[in-house]
Amino acid sequence: MAIEVHTVRQLKGASSRTKLHHLYKTVCRRGINVHLTKDDIHVTPAVMSILLQRRPEDLDKGDLQALRVLLGLRHDREASPCLAPASEAFKAKTRDMEAAASLFYLLVGEPAAGTA
């Protein structure tokens, strides 16, 4: 079961933190995934788990250096001619990281007030 929402702006909450809190309640507590259709991001418990590992200050700063590093490592891993092809489990986990990073940047890119 999933709820479709067009953009992050339509998520409940006036700030990045409250939007994330409402996403947590929907996805993790109620077990309902959220699909942001405009950006084709599927917010699942795995994506929320990655986002919730960040400090709240990261949302305020708009920086998620750790995820950017992990995504760079994923690219290097998949592009390296010396390594065996990435496993499906590895690809699935890094897709979750990409979704979390995309959602993070959409959340911090939203104006702090006037959205609901």
HUNOR-V740628 format. One record per pair of residues at least 6 apart in sequence whose ideal C-beta (glycine too) atoms are under 7 Angstrom apart, sorted by sequence separation. I is the first residue (numbers start at 1). GAP is how many residues later the second one is. D is the distance in Angstrom with one decimal. If there is no record, write none. Layout:
# HUNOR-V740628
((I GAP D) (I GAP D))
This chain:
# HUNOR-V740628
((5 6 6.2) (13 6 3.8) (26 6 5.3) (27 6 6.1) (58 6 5.7) (77 6 6.4) (12 7 6.9) (27 7 6.1) (35 7 5.4) (36 7 6.9) (11 8 4.6) (13 8 6.8) (26 8 6.0) (78 8 5.1) (13 9 5.1) (33 9 6.2) (34 9 4.2) (77 9 5.8) (12 10 4.4) (33 10 6.2) (54 10 6.3) (8 11 7.0) (11 11 6.5) (23 11 6.3) (33 11 5.2) (11 12 6.6) (27 16 5.6) (27 17 6.7) (28 17 5.6) (27 18 5.9) (23 20 5.9) (28 20 5.5) (74 20 4.1) (27 21 5.0) (3 23 6.9) (24 24 5.8) (23 25 6.6) (71 26 6.2) (70 27 5.5) (71 27 6.3) (8 28 6.2) (24 28 6.8) (3 29 5.7) (5 29 6.0) (7 29 6.7) (2 30 6.8) (67 30 6.1) (71 30 6.2) (1 31 5.5) (2 31 4.3) (3 31 5.1) (4 31 4.9) (5 31 5.7) (6 31 5.4) (7 31 4.9) (20 31 6.5) (2 32 6.7) (5 32 7.0) (6 32 5.3) (2 33 5.0) (4 33 5.4) (67 33 6.5) (67 34 4.3) (64 37 6.3) (67 37 6.9) (17 39 6.1) (20 39 6.9) (64 40 5.1) (17 42 5.8) (16 43 4.5) (50 46 6.1) (62 46 4.0) (50 47 5.9) (59 48 6.5) (47 49 5.3) (51 49 5.0) (59 49 5.9) (46 50 4.4) (50 50 3.9) (47 52 4.7) (51 52 6.6) (47 53 4.8) (51 53 6.3) (47 56 6.7) (42 57 6.3) (41 58 5.1) (43 60 6.4) (41 61 5.4) (41 62 5.5) (39 63 6.3) (39 67 6.5) (20 87 6.4) (19 88 5.9) (16 91 4.3) (16 92 5.6) (16 94 6.4) (15 97 5.4) (8 98 4.3) (8 99 6.1) (14 99 6.1) (9 101 6.2) (14 101 6.1) (8 102 6.0) (14 102 6.2) (12 104 6.8) (9 106 5.4))
